[in-house]
Amino acid sequence: RLLIKDLLGNRSNCIIIEGLNDSGEQTLTAFLLPSSGYDIKKIAELKVDGTIVISETDRSQAYQLGIASGTAYTISTFGRDLESSNLLDQIEIKYAYNSVSGVYERIGTARIAGSQVEQRQIRELLDGTAGKFEQFLNGLWYYTGSTADSKRYIYFDPVKREIIFYEDNTQEIYKWQNSSPTRYGIYISSQNLSVTTLRRLIDISLESRNSITIRIFEDVQLKIGITGHWDGTYQKVTQTAGESTETKPVNAWVSARYEGTNGSLIFDSNGNFEKTSQGKSLKGNYSFFLQNGIELLELRYPETNGSINREVYKVVRRQVSKGSIPQQIMELTKVRLSVKGIENINEGTIQYTLMK
């Protein structure tokens, strides 16, 4: 990212280049543009395995009117405190411009406790826009109430614009229509995909970096509460230590034809599929995606009553040789997305072969 700012407060233009290096570190390089000529001077070059922040303090009215110079901005790097066992503890190194040497120099170091880091991250989430909070919600959240309610959870998908309510073996899918930021979180309006007259307003407040409080109203116009059934505190389901954090890109839509013992499965690059089995044809929409590094396939198709049915399969791909000809095999196992993660529902595995 390239910016132009008056870093020094003397109305000189500075070019600021922000980005990442090959080691994944945050970098910032600043150059001072001359008032005349082409002699560009480097005044700052910083890198850190964390974040870099330019502290843009308010400048005086005299500066705004062009009567006087303003103070130069300081720059701080925030990296992990390697001497601490708390992963959230950080080291802040502050740099200020030295008019004698003509470059930014280190002027101080401070240790920041993890609790302060968490509060700063929370403030960044509540920045008055909906986008950051939507990304924070992305994923599975479980209800932290009594044992009887432990299988109640909500899945937020800001990319597909969906909110899925799970309870035991039932699910409700809502279209994520609009988001409005609030002082402590976000306000979402949604519409049921199966029963379009059913709408929900979802009031979400941030409790901590891993927990939220949810309050839901049924029907946008009437704002009638639904007896608090989904109301309460939810915590985010995080990846367990045993799961791989490596992910590989997956194409959501492909153009391919598969044949199996039970029939065929055809995908087109527009997101449509056709499944043929025992003389019956099923058509709808599909999407391949990753969850916790596991490839999944979602099939959606309309029922006779007009509602939308949704099936999710775990995908395993392997290559076998038939004689001297290699064949691509895709195995589909029907699963359920739950608070425990991806659960097998013991309906067996269907094997398909990619047709060239």
VOPAGU-2260 file (C-alpha; in pm, 1 decimal, decimal comma):
REM VOPAGU-2260
SITE   aa  ch    i         X         Y         Z
SITE  ARG   A    0       0,0       0,0       0,0
SITE  LEU   A    1     131,9     345,1     -91,7
SITE  LEU   A    2      40,5     660,7     104,0
SITE  ILE   A    3     142,9    1025,5      96,7
SITE  LYS   A    4     142,7    1208,4     431,4
SITE  ASP   A    5     301,8    1505,2     601,9
SITE  LEU   A    6     485,2    1290,3     857,3
SITE  LEU   A    7     716,3    1568,8     975,9
SITE  GLY   A    8     463,5    1847,9    1027,8
SITE  ASN   A    9     646,0    2094,3     800,9
SITE  ARG   A   10     412,7    2047,8     499,5
SITE  SER   A   11     663,9    1829,7     321,1
SITE  ASN   A   12     530,6    1526,6     138,0
SITE  CYS   A   13     647,2    1183,9     248,0
SITE  ILE   A   14     588,0     866,5      48,4
SITE  ILE   A   15     499,3     573,4     277,9
SITE  ILE   A   16     510,2     216,3     150,5
SITE  GLU   A   17     347,3     -53,6     368,2
SITE  GLY   A   18     349,0    -426,0     301,7
SITE  LEU   A   19     490,6    -769,9     388,1
SITE  ASN   A   20     836,9    -912,6     324,0
SITE  ASP   A   21     926,1   -1271,7     232,2
SITE  SER   A   22     935,7   -1367,2     601,7
SITE  GLY   A   23     577,7   -1252,9     653,9
SITE  GLU   A   24     682,1    -949,4     858,3
SITE  GLN   A   25     498,2    -618,0     839,8
SITE  THR   A   26     714,4    -350,5     678,9
SITE  LEU   A   27     705,0      28,2     651,0
SITE  THR   A   28     943,4     242,6     446,7
SITE  ALA   A   29     914,1     620,9     428,3
SITE  PHE   A   30    1081,5     861,9     184,6
SITE  LEU   A   31    1098,9    1241,1     209,4
SITE  LEU   A   32    1026,7    1420,2    -116,7
SITE  PRO   A   33    1244,1    1728,2    -178,9
SITE  SER   A   34    1086,1    2068,4    -230,1
SITE  SER   A   35    1281,2    2083,9    -557,3
SITE  GLY   A   36    1493,7    1845,4    -758,3
SITE  TYR   A   37    1489,2    1464,8    -746,7
SITE  ASP   A   38    1692,7    1382,2    -435,1
SITE  ILE   A   39    1452,8    1148,2    -250,3
SITE  LYS   A   40    1573,2    1057,2     100,2
SITE  LYS   A   41    1479,3     748,5     301,2
SITE  ILE   A   42    1380,4     854,0     653,4
SITE  ALA   A   43    1237,5     530,4     796,6
SITE  GLU   A   44    1265,0     156,9     730,8
SITE  LEU   A   45    1094,1     -68,4     985,6
SITE  LYS   A   46     986,2    -431,8    1002,1
SITE  VAL   A   47     822,7    -643,9    1272,6
SITE  ASP   A   48     643,7    -974,3    1315,2
SITE  GLY   A   49     330,4    -787,9    1418,1
SITE  THR   A   50     187,2    -448,4    1330,4
SITE  ILE   A   51     320,1     -99,2    1256,8
SITE  VAL   A   52     116,1     207,5    1352,3
SITE  ILE   A   53     166,3     575,5    1264,7
SITE  SER   A   54      44,9     785,4    1558,4
SITE  GLU   A   55    -135,0    1073,6    1389,6
SITE  THR   A   56    -180,6    1319,5    1674,8
SITE  ASP   A   57    -395,2    1629,9    1628,7
SITE  ARG   A   58    -207,0    1933,9    1507,3
SITE  SER   A   59    -271,8    2291,9    1613,4
SITE  GLN   A   60    -505,0    2536,2    1444,4
SITE  ALA   A   61    -200,0    2745,3    1355,7
SITE  TYR   A   62     -70,6    2450,9    1153,7
SITE  GLN   A   63    -406,8    2411,9     983,4
SITE  LEU   A   64    -397,5    2780,4     886,6
SITE  GLY   A   65     -40,7    2757,2     754,6
SITE  ILE   A   66     101,0    2988,3    1022,1
SITE  ALA   A   67     318,0    2740,1    1212,2
SITE  SER   A   68     467,2    2394,7    1180,3
SITE  GLY   A   69     312,5    2092,9    1349,7
SITE  THR   A   70     463,9    1811,2    1549,8
SITE  ALA   A   71     611,5    1517,0    1363,9
SITE  TYR   A   72     419,4    1189,6    1389,9
SITE  THR   A   73     575,6     905,2    1583,2
SITE  ILE   A   74     576,8     546,5    1453,3
SITE  SER   A   75     538,2     236,4    1672,4
SITE  THR   A   76     597,1    -130,9    1605,5
SITE  PHE   A   77     405,0    -393,9    1803,2
SITE  GLY   A   78     556,8    -742,3    1816,7
SITE  ARG   A   79     524,7   -1045,0    2042,8
SITE  ASP   A   80     711,7   -1037,0    2374,1
SITE  LEU   A   81     934,9   -1342,0    2327,1
SITE  GLU   A   82    1032,3   -1342,4    2697,0
SITE  SER   A   83     669,1   -1389,3    2803,9
SITE  SER   A   84     469,9   -1714,1    2809,0
SITE  ASN   A   85     150,2   -1519,4    2732,4
SITE  LEU   A   86     105,0   -1514,9    2354,9
SITE  LEU   A   87     -87,3   -1186,6    2377,2
SITE  ASP   A   88     189,2    -993,8    2556,7
SITE  GLN   A   89     360,8    -749,5    2323,1
SITE  ILE   A   90     660,4    -521,0    2297,3
SITE  GLU   A   91     603,8    -168,2    2165,2
SITE  ILE   A   92     903,2      10,4    2015,0
SITE  LYS   A   93     846,8     380,3    1945,6
SITE  TYR   A   94    1034,7     582,6    1682,9
SITE  ALA   A   95    1051,0     960,6    1642,0
SITE  TYR   A   96    1200,3    1183,7    1374,1
SITE  ASN   A   97    1542,7    1329,6    1454,4
SITE  SER   A   98    1585,1    1656,7    1268,0
SITE  VAL   A   99    1965,3    1641,1    1312,6
SITE  SER   A  100    2022,3    1297,1    1160,4
SITE  GLY   A  101    1724,0    1333,4     928,3
SITE  VAL   A  102    1582,4     985,1    1002,4
SITE  TYR   A  103    1342,0     815,0    1244,3
SITE  GLU   A  104    1523,5     685,1    1552,2
SITE  ARG   A  105    1419,2     460,3    1838,2
SITE  ILE   A  106    1317,7     659,6    2144,5
SITE  GLY   A  107    1156,2     405,7    2376,1
SITE  THR   A  108    1033,8      55,1    2448,3
SITE  ALA   A  109     733,5     -59,6    2650,2
SITE  ARG   A  110     587,0    -394,6    2746,1
SITE  ILE   A  111     211,8    -424,6    2690,5
SITE  ALA   A  112      13,5    -679,9    2891,0
SITE  GLY   A  113    -208,1    -921,5    2698,6
SITE  SER   A  114    -520,1    -775,3    2861,4
SITE  GLN   A  115    -438,2    -435,6    2712,2
SITE  VAL   A  116    -378,2    -595,7    2371,9
SITE  GLU   A  117    -718,3    -762,1    2390,7
SITE  GLN   A  118    -886,3    -431,3    2475,3
SITE  ARG   A  119    -713,7    -264,2    2179,1
SITE  GLN   A  120    -827,3    -543,2    1946,1
SITE  ILE   A  121   -1182,3    -505,0    2075,1
SITE  ARG   A  122   -1172,0    -131,4    2007,5
SITE  GLU   A  123   -1057,4    -203,9    1650,9
SITE  LEU   A  124   -1357,0    -433,2    1600,7
SITE  LEU   A  125   -1592,6    -162,7    1723,0
SITE  ASP   A  126   -1469,5      98,4    1475,6
SITE  GLY   A  127   -1815,4     210,6    1362,6
SITE  THR   A  128   -1823,1      -6,4    1049,0
SITE  ALA   A  129   -1988,9    -343,5     992,8
SITE  GLY   A  130   -1717,3    -509,7     782,2
SITE  LYS   A  131   -1462,9    -594,4    1053,2
SITE  PHE   A  132   -1729,2    -726,6    1287,8
SITE  GLU   A  133   -1877,3    -945,8    1013,1
SITE  GLN   A  134   -1535,7   -1106,6     959,3
SITE  PHE   A  135   -1502,5   -1152,4    1335,9
SITE  LEU   A  136   -1835,8   -1339,2    1340,5
SITE  ASN   A  137   -1730,8   -1568,5    1055,4
SITE  GLY   A  138   -1754,4   -1929,3    1177,8
SITE  LEU   A  139   -1935,1   -2147,5    1429,9
SITE  TRP   A  140   -2056,5   -2023,0    1770,8
SITE  TYR   A  141   -2201,9   -2239,7    2049,3
SITE  TYR   A  142   -2444,8   -2150,5    2324,6
SITE  THR   A  143   -2283,8   -2144,4    2671,3
SITE  GLY   A  144   -2606,6   -2202,8    2866,7
SITE  SER   A  145   -2714,2   -2510,5    3058,6
SITE  THR   A  146   -2627,5   -2867,9    2962,2
SITE  ALA   A  147   -2970,4   -2920,1    2809,3
SITE  ASP   A  148   -2901,9   -2638,3    2563,4
SITE  SER   A  149   -2539,9   -2732,4    2485,3
SITE  LYS   A  150   -2620,1   -2838,9    2127,7
SITE  ARG   A  151   -2758,5   -2501,4    2025,8
SITE  TYR   A  152   -2526,0   -2310,9    1796,2
SITE  ILE   A  153   -2516,7   -2054,7    1514,2
SITE  TYR   A  154   -2299,4   -2044,6    1203,2
SITE  PHE   A  155   -2221,0   -1705,3    1044,2
SITE  ASP   A  156   -2103,4   -1697,1     681,6
SITE  PRO   A  157   -2040,7   -1337,3     566,2
SITE  VAL   A  158   -1910,1   -1457,8     227,0
SITE  LYS   A  159   -2221,3   -1655,3     130,6
SITE  ARG   A  160   -2435,7   -1404,9     327,8
SITE  GLU   A  161   -2597,6   -1679,3     534,7
SITE  ILE   A  162   -2674,0   -1742,2     900,3
SITE  ILE   A  163   -2750,8   -2101,6     999,4
SITE  PHE   A  164   -2922,7   -2191,3    1328,2
SITE  TYR   A  165   -2852,6   -2548,1    1446,9
SITE  GLU   A  166   -3030,5   -2734,2    1726,1
SITE  ASP   A  167   -2997,1   -3111,0    1768,4
SITE  ASN   A  168   -3068,4   -3251,7    1420,3
SITE  THR   A  169   -3251,8   -2950,6    1276,2
SITE  GLN   A  170   -3126,2   -2638,9    1105,1
SITE  GLU   A  171   -3270,2   -2312,1     977,4
SITE  ILE   A  172   -3092,1   -2115,3     704,3
SITE  TYR   A  173   -3139,3   -1739,0     689,9
SITE  LYS   A  174   -3025,5   -1500,5     419,5
SITE  TRP   A  175   -2795,9   -1232,9     566,1
SITE  GLN   A  176   -2959,1    -918,6     427,4
SITE  ASN   A  177   -2820,5    -610,3     602,3
SITE  SER   A  178   -2574,9    -520,6     878,3
SITE  SER   A  179   -2569,8    -200,9    1082,2
SITE  PRO   A  180   -2295,9    -120,4    1336,8
SITE  THR   A  181   -2399,3     -44,2    1694,3
SITE  ARG   A  182   -2202,4      93,1    1985,8
SITE  TYR   A  183   -2117,2    -253,7    2116,2
SITE  GLY   A  184   -2151,2    -473,8    1809,1
SITE  ILE   A  185   -2376,3    -519,8    1507,5
SITE  TYR   A  186   -2746,0    -537,8    1414,7
SITE  ILE   A  187   -2838,8    -786,8    1141,3
SITE  SER   A  188   -3162,1    -827,5     946,3
SITE  SER   A  189   -3220,5   -1171,4     793,0
SITE  GLN   A  190   -3481,8   -1373,0     602,9
SITE  ASN   A  191   -3555,6   -1745,8     617,5
SITE  LEU   A  192   -3467,6   -1916,2     288,0
SITE  SER   A  193   -3748,0   -2172,5     315,2
SITE  VAL   A  194   -4023,3   -1950,7     461,0
SITE  THR   A  195   -3958,7   -1609,3     310,0
SITE  THR   A  196   -4221,2   -1440,8     529,8
SITE  LEU   A  197   -4016,9   -1533,6     837,5
SITE  ARG   A  198   -3761,9   -1267,6     927,8
SITE  ARG   A  199   -3526,9   -1219,7    1218,9
SITE  LEU   A  200   -3349,4    -919,1    1363,9
SITE  ILE   A  201   -3029,2   -1022,2    1538,6
SITE  ASP   A  202   -2874,9    -787,3    1794,3
SITE  ILE   A  203   -2515,3    -894,9    1867,1
SITE  SER   A  204   -2295,2    -740,0    2136,1
SITE  LEU   A  205   -1927,4    -812,3    2189,9
SITE  GLU   A  206   -1839,2    -965,1    2527,0
SITE  SER   A  207   -1473,6   -1054,4    2464,7
SITE  ARG   A  208   -1247,2   -1161,4    2178,7
SITE  ASN   A  209   -1411,5   -1505,7    2180,1
SITE  SER   A  210   -1763,9   -1446,0    2309,1
SITE  ILE   A  211   -2074,8   -1252,6    2206,1
SITE  THR   A  212   -2421,7   -1190,5    2344,7
SITE  ILE   A  213   -2712,6   -1246,0    2105,6
SITE  ARG   A  214   -3069,2   -1122,4    2124,7
SITE  ILE   A  215   -3315,0   -1211,3    1848,1
SITE  PHE   A  216   -3649,3   -1063,8    1742,8
SITE  GLU   A  217   -3890,9   -1237,2    1509,0
SITE  ASP   A  218   -4045,7   -1033,1    1223,8
SITE  VAL   A  219   -3885,9    -702,4    1123,4
SITE  GLN   A  220   -4211,2    -508,8    1123,8
SITE  LEU   A  221   -4358,0    -630,3    1452,8
SITE  LYS   A  222   -4033,2    -677,0    1648,2
SITE  ILE   A  223   -4197,9    -950,6    1854,3
SITE  GLY   A  224   -3951,3   -1141,8    2070,9
SITE  ILE   A  225   -3926,4   -1519,0    2025,9
SITE  THR   A  226   -3934,3   -1592,8    2400,9
SITE  GLY   A  227   -3557,1   -1573,7    2422,0
SITE  HIS   A  228   -3503,9   -1920,0    2272,8
SITE  TRP   A  229   -3180,1   -1819,9    2096,4
SITE  ASP   A  230   -3089,5   -1537,0    2334,6
SITE  GLY   A  231   -2775,7   -1569,6    2543,0
SITE  THR   A  232   -2397,3   -1580,2    2535,5
SITE  TYR   A  233   -2210,0   -1769,5    2265,0
SITE  GLN   A  234   -1844,3   -1864,2    2232,8
SITE  LYS   A  235   -1656,2   -1923,6    1910,8
SITE  VAL   A  236   -1557,8   -2278,0    1818,0
SITE  THR   A  237   -1181,9   -2273,3    1767,8
SITE  GLN   A  238    -960,8   -2519,4    1586,4
SITE  THR   A  239    -826,1   -2791,2    1815,8
SITE  ALA   A  240    -458,6   -2848,8    1854,3
SITE  GLY   A  241    -477,9   -3178,2    1668,7
SITE  GLU   A  242    -616,0   -3024,8    1353,0
SITE  SER   A  243    -389,0   -2907,8    1075,3
SITE  THR   A  244    -372,8   -2536,0    1015,4
SITE  GLU   A  245    -251,9   -2581,1     658,1
SITE  THR   A  246    -508,0   -2506,9     391,5
SITE  LYS   A  247    -497,5   -2529,7      19,2
SITE  PRO   A  248    -713,3   -2336,1    -222,3
SITE  VAL   A  249   -1030,0   -2505,8    -346,9
SITE  ASN   A  250   -1227,8   -2397,9    -650,2
SITE  ALA   A  251   -1587,6   -2343,5    -543,9
SITE  TRP   A  252   -1717,0   -2421,9    -893,9
SITE  VAL   A  253   -1572,7   -2663,7   -1150,0
SITE  SER   A  254   -1668,7   -2814,1   -1483,0
SITE  ALA   A  255   -1660,9   -3191,4   -1442,6
SITE  ARG   A  256   -1857,7   -3511,6   -1492,7
SITE  TYR   A  257   -1836,9   -3803,0   -1249,4
SITE  GLU   A  258   -1977,5   -4154,6   -1286,2
SITE  GLY   A  259   -2044,0   -4399,0   -1002,9
SITE  THR   A  260   -2217,9   -4728,5    -935,1
SITE  ASN   A  261   -2531,5   -4541,7    -821,4
SITE  GLY   A  262   -2543,5   -4291,0   -1107,0
SITE  SER   A  263   -2372,5   -3972,6   -1225,1
SITE  LEU   A  264   -2286,5   -3631,5   -1082,9
SITE  ILE   A  265   -2233,0   -3338,5   -1319,9
SITE  PHE   A  266   -2097,2   -2997,7   -1214,6
SITE  ASP   A  267   -2085,5   -2688,1   -1434,1
SITE  SER   A  268   -1875,4   -2378,0   -1385,9
SITE  ASN   A  269   -2182,8   -2163,0   -1311,9
SITE  GLY   A  270   -2250,0   -2334,2    -978,4
SITE  ASN   A  271   -2519,8   -2576,5   -1099,8
SITE  PHE   A  272   -2520,9   -2954,1   -1058,0
SITE  GLU   A  273   -2725,3   -3251,1   -1179,1
SITE  LYS   A  274   -2729,2   -3574,9    -983,4
SITE  THR   A  275   -2876,3   -3888,6   -1141,4
SITE  SER   A  276   -2946,0   -4196,9    -931,1
SITE  GLN   A  277   -3175,9   -4495,6    -990,8
SITE  GLY   A  278   -3343,0   -4323,7   -1283,6
SITE  LYS   A  279   -3417,1   -4003,8   -1087,1
SITE  SER   A  280   -3261,1   -3666,0   -1164,0
SITE  LEU   A  281   -3188,5   -3397,6    -906,3
SITE  LYS   A  282   -3082,3   -3044,6   -1000,9
SITE  GLY   A  283   -2968,9   -2749,6    -790,8
SITE  ASN   A  284   -2668,4   -2544,3    -680,0
SITE  TYR   A  285   -2338,5   -2660,4    -534,1
SITE  SER   A  286   -2017,8   -2529,0    -380,5
SITE  PHE   A  287   -1685,1   -2684,0    -278,9
SITE  PHE   A  288   -1523,3   -2522,7      24,7
SITE  LEU   A  289   -1277,4   -2582,6     307,9
SITE  GLN   A  290   -1344,9   -2602,4     680,3
SITE  ASN   A  291   -1050,3   -2657,6     914,5
SITE  GLY   A  292    -847,7   -2781,6     617,2
SITE  ILE   A  293   -1107,5   -3044,5     516,8
SITE  GLU   A  294   -1270,1   -3023,4     174,0
SITE  LEU   A  295   -1649,9   -3024,1     179,8
SITE  LEU   A  296   -1920,2   -3022,2     -86,7
SITE  GLU   A  297   -2254,2   -2851,6     -33,9
SITE  LEU   A  298   -2554,7   -2944,2    -251,7
SITE  ARG   A  299   -2874,5   -2740,1    -249,4
SITE  TYR   A  300   -3192,4   -2832,6    -431,0
SITE  PRO   A  301   -3562,0   -2741,5    -405,2
SITE  GLU   A  302   -3815,3   -2973,6    -245,0
SITE  THR   A  303   -4164,4   -3026,5    -388,2
SITE  ASN   A  304   -4306,9   -2791,5    -121,9
SITE  GLY   A  305   -4076,7   -2511,4    -238,9
SITE  SER   A  306   -3832,0   -2531,1      52,8
SITE  ILE   A  307   -3457,3   -2567,3       0,5
SITE  ASN   A  308   -3284,1   -2888,1     102,5
SITE  ARG   A  309   -2913,6   -2876,0     191,3
SITE  GLU   A  310   -2668,9   -3166,0     202,5
SITE  VAL   A  311   -2302,8   -3150,6     302,6
SITE  TYR   A  312   -2043,4   -3413,7     209,7
SITE  LYS   A  313   -1683,6   -3467,1     311,9
SITE  VAL   A  314   -1468,8   -3496,7      -1,9
SITE  VAL   A  315   -1172,0   -3732,5     -34,3
SITE  ARG   A  316    -981,6   -3738,2    -362,8
SITE  ARG   A  317    -736,1   -4007,5    -468,8
SITE  GLN   A  318    -578,2   -4144,5    -782,7
SITE  VAL   A  319    -583,8   -4511,5    -882,7
SITE  SER   A  320    -447,9   -4691,9   -1186,7
SITE  LYS   A  321    -664,9   -4903,1   -1411,8
SITE  GLY   A  322    -405,7   -5080,5   -1617,2
SITE  SER   A  323    -175,9   -4807,3   -1740,2
SITE  ILE   A  324    -446,5   -4538,9   -1721,6
SITE  PRO   A  325    -465,0   -4325,3   -1404,7
SITE  GLN   A  326    -815,7   -4246,1   -1276,5
SITE  GLN   A  327    -927,3   -3966,4   -1045,8
SITE  ILE   A  328   -1158,9   -4090,8    -769,6
SITE  MET   A  329   -1384,7   -3868,1    -557,7
SITE  GLU   A  330   -1538,3   -4018,9    -243,1
SITE  LEU   A  331   -1834,0   -3841,5     -83,7
SITE  THR   A  332   -1936,3   -3909,2     276,4
SITE  LYS   A  333   -2245,4   -3732,0     407,3
SITE  VAL   A  334   -2169,9   -3527,5     720,4
SITE  ARG   A  335   -2328,7   -3275,2     950,8
SITE  LEU   A  336   -2167,2   -2948,4    1063,9
SITE  SER   A  337   -2207,6   -2927,5    1439,6
SITE  VAL   A  338   -2058,2   -2761,6    1744,8
SITE  LYS   A  339   -1810,3   -3050,9    1758,8
SITE  GLY   A  340   -1700,1   -2975,7    1405,5
SITE  ILE   A  341   -1763,6   -3211,1    1113,3
SITE  GLU   A  342   -1969,1   -3515,6    1220,8
SITE  ASN   A  343   -2018,3   -3834,5    1018,9
SITE  ILE   A  344   -2386,5   -3937,7    1010,3
SITE  ASN   A  345   -2307,9   -4298,5     908,5
SITE  GLU   A  346   -2480,2   -4307,8     570,9
SITE  GLY   A  347   -2189,8   -4471,2     391,1
SITE  THR   A  348   -1952,7   -4340,5     124,1
SITE  ILE   A  349   -2034,0   -4288,4    -243,2
SITE  GLN   A  350   -1750,6   -4329,6    -492,0
SITE  TYR   A  351   -1733,8   -4144,7    -823,9
SITE  THR   A  352   -1481,0   -4156,1   -1107,3
SITE  LEU   A  353   -1389,8   -3844,1   -1305,4
SITE  MET   A  354   -1472,6   -3890,9   -1672,7
SITE  LYS   A  355   -1223,0   -3742,1   -1919,4
